[in-house]
Amino acid sequence: MKVLVVDAGGRGNAIAHAFSRSDKVKEVFVAPGNAGSNFFEKCKQAELNGKFVSSIRAIDEIVEFAKKEDIDLVFVGPEEPLSLGIVDRLEEEGILAAGPKKEATILEASKCWANDFMAKIDVPIPEYENFDDVNEAKEYVKSFENGIVVKADGLAAGKGVYVCDTVDEALNAIDEIMVKKKFGDAGNRITIEERLYGIEVAFTAISDGKTVKPFGHAKDYKRAFDSDDVIGLRDFYIGITKKFYSTKDIERLFKEGRLLNPNTGGMGAVSPHPAVNKEIEEKIMEMVVEPIVKKFKEIEGKEFKGVLYPVIMLVEENGELIPKVLEINVRDCDPGAEAKLPRLKTDMFELSMAVINGELDDINVEFDDDWCVAVCAVSGALKGREGLKPGYPSDHYTNQPIDGIEEAMKEAIIYANGISKPNGYQTTGGRVLTVVGKDSSLEGARKRAYNVIEKIKFPGMRYRKTIGLDVPD
């Protein structure tokens, strides 16, 4: 069988790697993929008429490639092509596709709609209000005493969420989203939520529209810097503000809470989540996942087939941990997938076909007992022709030469988030590589990941040192 994975980064390469382990799969193509899509046996970056597919949004190209190569199954990774209706289009062309149809992507495509839906079906969520008026939104946040979360309603590539400690931060977030239109039309509406405190879990489930089963979980590390990385914070803020800060200045500002440790798409992950046992997993399925899939069909008349990824906060209430949903995603997590999928024992091809054919009830979804620690190497602060750029998640340099990948691949799993290979390997994005250590113990997995990432070098390379540890994030 031939499989096409639609994705551009590390998650897509992790999905392709999972498919490559199936005896039923002969070839795995990744579109648009990157130079790391060729790291694994059977896997390669998709080419159409001598060129790589241009983007995850190039649906016509993806369909043309699938038809030209006689692809047996397409698995779609990111939310954007799903929301553009790629599964609907592929099915119209007679091509089997694993993922939700366009109408089902509203669960992620509109945070306001999703909050209203979950409130209606009694799925636990934070207190919230939706707004399309800037002044009304600003008046609402002034009533808060504790933390506030401001979210753009639409898709914003994982960057439209502001976790605010103060009212001033929330007011600035509203301006960024609704006035300055940082995320375009995605910010026409916003949802404002109380900030929850507890244990955050990247939880995934898989559904064929009738049956839904757990599909693994991970602890995600979102903050760009470790809390003691004063040098990293200093270089970042010098790059952002174009002003000089001494190390003492940064230490003082950070202690006073006047420096934000920015959120990212993810600096690393560990799977399984250390705080999630069988009881917690069953509670999340019963209180969150099963009602969403069941009521989505019963009330809205929409079937959800694919990977459902609710971001969960385990909040202690009356001595009990209650799972509350921070947001819903209609695809696998990232970089949680890079930590989770190397542990998958179930045949990925069989699992995908069961989702498409409505036969998930006949499949056992199993993961091994090992630990995986995934550490992301990102493009950090670097001085070049355009001056000092602060680095991911802000402006960063690309096309930097990378050394040590081949050596690192001998000792750990390497998923490429953003690299090319015009001659040697080069960086192309903010997140560059994810190094995954796998071992029977968490400490062993951490040790392997960090020993191997030290073998990789590129100008401006930065990574967190606390992935896999129990640290506030």
SEVEX-515980 format. One record per residue (C-alpha): x, y, z; residue in one letter. Coordinates in steps of 0.001 Angstrom, whole numbers. Example, Ala and Ser with C-alpha at 12.3 -4.5 7.8 and 13.67 -1.06 7.14 Angstrom:
// SEVEX-515980
ATOM|12300|-4500|7800|A
ATOM|13670|-1060|7140|S
// end
This chain:
// SEVEX-515980
ATOM|0|0|0|M
ATOM|1033|3604|-626|K
ATOM|311|6265|2004|V
ATOM|427|10040|1714|L
ATOM|782|12116|4888|V
ATOM|-205|15773|4499|V
ATOM|1947|17844|6870|D
ATOM|4994|20084|6784|A
ATOM|6774|19515|10089|G
ATOM|7820|17179|12863|G
ATOM|4333|15875|13575|R
ATOM|3966|14813|9935|G
ATOM|7299|13019|9999|N
ATOM|6280|11239|13215|A
ATOM|3027|10147|11568|I
ATOM|4936|8967|8478|A
ATOM|7360|7060|10729|H
ATOM|4395|5310|12384|A
ATOM|3004|4274|8984|F
ATOM|6437|3044|7866|S
ATOM|6412|465|10671|R
ATOM|3377|-1266|9140|S
ATOM|4028|-4434|7136|D
ATOM|1089|-3450|4930|K
ATOM|2734|-203|3796|V
ATOM|5207|-144|921|K
ATOM|5838|3625|592|E
ATOM|5046|6718|2655|V
ATOM|5084|10159|1003|F
ATOM|4903|13426|2952|V
ATOM|3485|16574|1338|A
ATOM|4850|19162|1514|P
ATOM|7142|17598|4128|G
ATOM|10736|18725|4516|N
ATOM|14209|17242|4164|A
ATOM|13599|15196|7302|G
ATOM|10758|13320|5617|S
ATOM|13442|11071|4122|N
ATOM|14979|10065|7467|F
ATOM|13042|6798|7761|F
ATOM|12884|3686|5633|E
ATOM|9997|3768|3115|K
ATOM|9498|7530|3706|C
ATOM|10156|10345|1251|K
ATOM|9173|13928|537|Q
ATOM|6482|14078|-2148|A
ATOM|7454|15537|-5522|E
ATOM|5080|16579|-8285|L
ATOM|6440|17321|-11759|N
ATOM|9961|17602|-10381|G
ATOM|9031|19972|-7538|K
ATOM|7990|19531|-3935|F
ATOM|4323|20196|-3162|V
ATOM|4185|23903|-2342|S
ATOM|2250|23920|956|S
ATOM|-321|22211|3176|I
ATOM|-2899|24514|1572|R
ATOM|-2117|23393|-2000|A
ATOM|-5079|21028|-2154|I
ATOM|-5135|20794|-5950|D
ATOM|-1468|19745|-5968|E
ATOM|-2022|17224|-3179|I
ATOM|-4979|15669|-5004|V
ATOM|-3018|15564|-8260|E
ATOM|-85|13856|-6530|F
ATOM|-2371|11299|-4854|A
ATOM|-3976|10398|-8187|K
ATOM|-696|10325|-10088|K
ATOM|973|8027|-7533|E
ATOM|-2095|5805|-7005|D
ATOM|-2098|6575|-3286|I
ATOM|-4191|4110|-1280|D
ATOM|-4641|6266|1834|L
ATOM|-4144|9939|2733|V
ATOM|-3673|10930|6372|F
ATOM|-4031|14665|7075|V
ATOM|-1999|16140|9939|G
ATOM|-2645|19908|10329|P
ATOM|-5905|21712|11030|E
ATOM|-5653|24209|8163|E
ATOM|-6083|21827|5194|P
ATOM|-8769|19995|7179|L
ATOM|-10680|23265|7644|S
ATOM|-10291|23939|3910|L
ATOM|-12099|20682|3172|G
ATOM|-9241|18503|1958|I
ATOM|-10898|15280|3203|V
ATOM|-14144|16167|1396|D
ATOM|-12200|16879|-1804|R
ATOM|-10166|13668|-1650|L
ATOM|-13282|11592|-1072|E
ATOM|-14958|13287|-4053|E
ATOM|-11984|12115|-6120|E
ATOM|-12399|8550|-4840|G
ATOM|-9300|8696|-2611|I
ATOM|-9495|7286|922|L
ATOM|-8663|9948|3514|A
ATOM|-8304|9764|7295|A
ATOM|-9386|12930|9073|G
ATOM|-12504|14957|9825|P
ATOM|-14538|16566|7063|K
ATOM|-14754|20349|6771|K
ATOM|-18028|20662|8693|E
ATOM|-16518|18849|11686|A
ATOM|-13509|21187|11918|T
ATOM|-15665|23888|13528|I
ATOM|-14674|22270|16824|L
ATOM|-11246|23848|16330|E
ATOM|-11953|26514|13730|A
ATOM|-14161|28527|16122|S
ATOM|-13224|28670|19791|K
ATOM|-16366|30692|20511|C
ATOM|-18580|28041|18907|W
ATOM|-16735|25227|20675|A
ATOM|-17136|26855|24093|N
ATOM|-20868|27358|23496|D
ATOM|-21224|23750|22338|F
ATOM|-19364|22301|25332|M
ATOM|-21321|24478|27755|A
ATOM|-24541|23220|26167|K
ATOM|-23593|19545|26620|I
ATOM|-22150|20009|30144|D
ATOM|-18525|19267|29314|V
ATOM|-16434|20987|32039|P
ATOM|-14789|24203|30753|I
ATOM|-13582|27484|32297|P
ATOM|-16000|30354|32880|E
ATOM|-16062|32348|29625|Y
ATOM|-17722|35013|27489|E
ATOM|-17552|35595|23736|N
ATOM|-17188|39084|22218|F
ATOM|-17221|40757|18826|D
ATOM|-17081|44287|20292|D
ATOM|-13694|45612|21472|V
ATOM|-15047|47967|24135|N
ATOM|-17353|45357|25643|E
ATOM|-14462|42903|25811|A
ATOM|-12260|45449|27581|K
ATOM|-14953|46259|30132|E
ATOM|-15391|42540|30836|Y
ATOM|-11719|41866|31602|V
ATOM|-11642|44771|34062|K
ATOM|-13884|42696|36335|S
ATOM|-11199|40011|36722|F
ATOM|-8961|39819|39756|E
ATOM|-6927|36756|38819|N
ATOM|-5514|35408|35555|G
ATOM|-7276|35927|32240|I
ATOM|-7031|34018|28954|V
ATOM|-7836|35842|25712|V
ATOM|-8245|33779|22529|K
ATOM|-8783|34633|18890|A
ATOM|-11891|32809|17700|D
ATOM|-10446|31391|14482|G
ATOM|-7388|29438|13424|L
ATOM|-4157|31279|14234|A
ATOM|-1493|28577|13773|A
ATOM|-1497|27869|17519|G
ATOM|-494|31465|18326|K
ATOM|-3836|33156|18996|G
ATOM|-3974|32460|22736|V
ATOM|-2803|34975|25348|Y
ATOM|-2415|33730|28927|V
ATOM|-2438|36943|30958|C
ATOM|-1475|37554|34596|D
ATOM|-2869|41102|34737|T
ATOM|-5734|43164|33338|V
ATOM|-3227|45343|31452|D
ATOM|-1853|42273|29668|E
ATOM|-5403|41213|28762|A
ATOM|-6242|44676|27412|L
ATOM|-3097|44546|25285|N
ATOM|-4066|41062|24044|A
ATOM|-7502|42346|22979|I
ATOM|-5827|45158|21027|D
ATOM|-3395|42733|19383|E
ATOM|-6184|40415|18260|I
ATOM|-9145|42701|17519|M
ATOM|-7648|46116|16720|V
ATOM|-4228|45415|15195|K
ATOM|-5648|42251|13585|K
ATOM|-2483|40269|14247|K
ATOM|-4282|37096|13163|F
ATOM|-6458|38635|10474|G
ATOM|-10115|37599|10379|D
ATOM|-9428|34953|13045|A
ATOM|-9616|37883|15484|G
ATOM|-13018|39228|14446|N
ATOM|-14363|37544|17585|R
ATOM|-12663|36517|20789|I
ATOM|-13428|34342|23758|T
ATOM|-12275|35452|27206|I
ATOM|-11864|32808|29889|E
ATOM|-10908|32543|33506|E
ATOM|-7385|31198|33846|R
ATOM|-7334|27706|35289|L
ATOM|-4526|26356|37435|Y
ATOM|-3713|22679|37615|G
ATOM|-2087|19952|35529|I
ATOM|-2232|20479|31771|E
ATOM|-2538|17380|29583|V
ATOM|-2250|16986|25817|A
ATOM|-4838|14203|25501|F
ATOM|-5773|12554|22222|T
ATOM|-8522|10180|21180|A
ATOM|-9451|8614|17862|I
ATOM|-12962|8146|16477|S
ATOM|-14704|6554|13517|D
ATOM|-17865|8550|14178|G
ATOM|-19440|5784|16254|K
ATOM|-16664|4487|18511|T
ATOM|-14035|6619|20223|V
ATOM|-10898|5317|21957|K
ATOM|-7915|6868|23762|P
ATOM|-4985|7604|21445|F
ATOM|-2253|8466|23935|G
ATOM|-1268|11563|25892|H
ATOM|1715|13787|26592|A
ATOM|2949|16582|28800|K
ATOM|3712|19596|26625|D
ATOM|6241|22320|27447|Y
ATOM|5094|25606|25894|K
ATOM|7288|28294|27453|R
ATOM|10202|29388|25292|A
ATOM|12738|29471|28121|F
ATOM|13514|27634|31324|D
ATOM|12782|29847|34322|S
ATOM|16506|30202|35128|D
ATOM|17614|30890|31536|D
ATOM|18433|34541|32177|V
ATOM|20909|34749|29289|I
ATOM|18327|33394|26834|G
ATOM|15679|35825|28074|L
ATOM|18158|38714|27904|R
ATOM|19118|38008|24274|D
ATOM|15467|37537|23332|F
ATOM|14370|40844|24815|Y
ATOM|17326|42751|23394|I
ATOM|16278|41408|19995|G
ATOM|12604|42279|20583|I
ATOM|13054|45799|21994|T
ATOM|16339|46785|20287|K
ATOM|17469|48032|23709|K
ATOM|20384|46813|25807|F
ATOM|19665|44912|29027|Y
ATOM|22279|43654|31454|S
ATOM|21877|40234|33023|T
ATOM|21018|41940|36325|K
ATOM|18336|44029|34582|D
ATOM|16705|40886|33214|I
ATOM|16905|39065|36566|E
ATOM|15222|42010|38303|R
ATOM|12496|42460|35684|L
ATOM|11773|38730|35611|F
ATOM|11458|38534|39419|K
ATOM|9146|41553|39373|E
ATOM|6918|39776|36842|G
ATOM|7540|42435|34210|R
ATOM|9041|40057|31642|L
ATOM|6896|37545|29818|L
ATOM|8341|34088|29164|N
ATOM|6596|33698|25786|P
ATOM|4390|30789|24821|N
ATOM|5414|28793|21761|T
ATOM|3949|26017|19658|G
ATOM|5887|23694|21971|G
ATOM|9504|23312|23098|M
ATOM|9215|19624|23845|G
ATOM|7039|16907|25326|A
ATOM|7091|13717|27363|V
ATOM|4832|10706|26848|S
ATOM|3058|9190|28638|P
ATOM|1999|12145|30775|H
ATOM|3456|11433|34241|P
ATOM|244|12514|36014|A
ATOM|-2231|10521|33901|V
ATOM|-3108|7055|35155|N
ATOM|-5851|4705|33947|K
ATOM|-8420|6303|36252|E
ATOM|-7697|9809|34950|I
ATOM|-7770|8574|31357|E
ATOM|-11181|6982|31880|E
ATOM|-12482|10153|33532|K
ATOM|-11356|12298|30575|I
ATOM|-12995|9894|28134|M
ATOM|-16254|9780|30111|E
ATOM|-16555|13488|30950|M
ATOM|-15028|15052|27842|V
ATOM|-14292|12961|24770|V
ATOM|-17300|10653|24559|E
ATOM|-19876|13439|25109|P
ATOM|-18231|15653|22469|I
ATOM|-18267|12952|19784|V
ATOM|-21725|11613|20725|K
ATOM|-23503|14970|21110|K
ATOM|-21790|16441|18062|F
ATOM|-23658|13853|16029|K
ATOM|-26915|13853|18024|E
ATOM|-27345|17629|18395|I
ATOM|-25398|19110|15493|E
ATOM|-25881|16263|13021|G
ATOM|-22137|16154|12323|K
ATOM|-19931|13071|12423|E
ATOM|-16398|13305|13783|F
ATOM|-13919|10859|12242|K
ATOM|-10230|11275|13016|G
ATOM|-7998|12379|15880|V
ATOM|-9615|14566|18551|L
ATOM|-7198|16504|20745|Y
ATOM|-8766|18304|23690|P
ATOM|-6248|20246|25768|V
ATOM|-7138|19302|29335|I
ATOM|-6485|21075|32623|M
ATOM|-6850|18751|35616|L
ATOM|-8267|21044|38296|V
ATOM|-8608|19994|41938|E
ATOM|-12131|20445|43255|E
ATOM|-13236|18993|46609|N
ATOM|-10188|16740|46688|G
ATOM|-10878|15334|43218|E
ATOM|-9156|16057|39884|L
ATOM|-11706|17294|37357|I
ATOM|-10758|17473|33649|P
ATOM|-11680|20850|32145|K
ATOM|-11237|21583|28444|V
ATOM|-9015|24532|27526|L
ATOM|-9593|24057|23786|E
ATOM|-10445|21408|21207|I
ATOM|-8244|20457|18261|N
ATOM|-9272|18224|15363|V
ATOM|-5808|16763|14708|R
ATOM|-2900|15248|16591|D
ATOM|-832|17316|18985|C
ATOM|2568|18821|18196|D
ATOM|5174|18207|19593|P
ATOM|3165|15716|21683|G
ATOM|2823|13442|18638|A
ATOM|6609|13252|18350|E
ATOM|6759|11923|21935|A
ATOM|3626|9767|21673|K
ATOM|3741|8036|18291|L
ATOM|7110|6253|18723|P
ATOM|5308|4316|21501|R
ATOM|2403|3238|19252|L
ATOM|2179|-553|18947|K
ATOM|-1017|-695|16878|T
ATOM|-542|-819|13120|D
ATOM|-1111|2758|11923|M
ATOM|-2464|1670|8545|F
ATOM|-4976|-754|10057|E
ATOM|-6027|1887|12573|L
ATOM|-6589|4517|9867|S
ATOM|-8614|2115|7726|M
ATOM|-10749|1228|10747|A
ATOM|-11501|4932|11227|V
ATOM|-12486|5343|7570|I
ATOM|-14600|2172|7471|N
ATOM|-16335|2635|10833|G
ATOM|-14653|-441|12310|E
ATOM|-12705|1089|15199|L
ATOM|-14558|-1103|17674|D
ATOM|-12612|-4075|16265|D
ATOM|-9165|-2498|16861|I
ATOM|-7123|-2477|20062|N
ATOM|-5280|844|20309|V
ATOM|-2086|54|22203|E
ATOM|1080|1899|23209|F
ATOM|4195|327|24706|D
ATOM|5298|1002|28292|D
ATOM|8419|2962|27368|D
ATOM|8921|6661|28001|W
ATOM|9677|9133|25241|C
ATOM|11166|12570|25820|V
ATOM|11063|14902|22809|A
ATOM|13292|17993|22916|V
ATOM|12902|20711|20261|C
ATOM|15940|22547|18920|A
ATOM|14819|25989|17762|V
ATOM|16254|29006|15971|S
ATOM|17320|31248|18836|G
ATOM|18761|34754|19082|A
ATOM|21316|35403|16339|L
ATOM|23079|38468|14981|K
ATOM|23320|38700|11198|G
ATOM|22990|41088|8290|R
ATOM|19663|42385|9600|E
ATOM|20976|42869|13128|G
ATOM|20079|40818|16188|L
ATOM|16919|38775|15747|K
ATOM|15331|37487|18987|P
ATOM|14604|33972|17766|G
ATOM|11636|31649|18072|Y
ATOM|8767|32307|18747|P
ATOM|9551|35740|17309|S
ATOM|11602|36811|14288|D
ATOM|14498|34483|13505|H
ATOM|17142|33771|10886|Y
ATOM|16832|30768|8568|T
ATOM|19139|28994|6086|N
ATOM|21642|28274|8846|Q
ATOM|23872|25204|8263|P
ATOM|23201|22210|10515|I
ATOM|25894|19743|11576|D
ATOM|25606|16400|13332|G
ATOM|22247|15103|12114|I
ATOM|23587|11862|10634|E
ATOM|25522|11046|13804|E
ATOM|22539|11875|16017|A
ATOM|20218|9604|14002|M
ATOM|22319|6583|15000|K
ATOM|21397|7027|18677|E
ATOM|17920|8582|18823|A
ATOM|14824|9315|16778|I
ATOM|15102|12632|14930|I
ATOM|12009|14337|13542|Y
ATOM|12573|17422|11402|A
ATOM|10285|20393|11995|N
ATOM|11863|22817|9549|G
ATOM|14902|21868|7461|I
ATOM|15956|21744|3820|S
ATOM|18887|20111|2038|K
ATOM|20009|22207|-931|P
ATOM|23499|20816|-347|N
ATOM|23935|20153|3347|G
ATOM|21104|20445|5871|Y
ATOM|19846|23971|6635|Q
ATOM|17252|25523|8938|T
ATOM|13998|26773|7418|T
ATOM|11855|27644|10446|G
ATOM|11544|28501|14112|G
ATOM|11314|24925|15312|R
ATOM|14067|23046|13508|V
ATOM|14510|19509|14880|L
ATOM|12951|17348|17581|T
ATOM|15222|14797|19239|V
ATOM|13356|11896|20870|V
ATOM|14915|9716|23547|G
ATOM|13083|6415|24192|K
ATOM|13760|4225|27217|D
ATOM|12084|2053|29836|S
ATOM|12549|4858|32383|S
ATOM|11800|8557|32183|L
ATOM|15288|9468|33331|E
ATOM|16802|7132|30742|G
ATOM|14741|8726|27980|A
ATOM|15772|12226|29121|R
ATOM|19437|11251|29241|K
ATOM|19335|9806|25731|R
ATOM|17556|12840|24271|A
ATOM|19945|15346|25836|Y
ATOM|23083|13339|25075|N
ATOM|22078|13220|21426|V
ATOM|20910|16816|21003|I
ATOM|24375|17959|22069|E
ATOM|25722|16357|18878|K
ATOM|23660|18712|16700|I
ATOM|24902|22241|15987|K
ATOM|23640|25246|14043|F
ATOM|24105|29008|14548|P
ATOM|21635|30359|17116|G
ATOM|20503|26871|18210|M
ATOM|18549|26915|21461|R
ATOM|16675|24287|23459|Y
ATOM|15221|23932|26930|R
ATOM|17050|21835|29509|K
ATOM|14019|20818|31602|T
ATOM|11904|18761|29171|I
ATOM|10688|15707|31058|G
ATOM|11044|17314|34484|L
ATOM|8206|18364|36783|D
ATOM|8561|22113|36397|V
ATOM|5888|24833|36221|P
ATOM|5196|25849|32637|D
// end
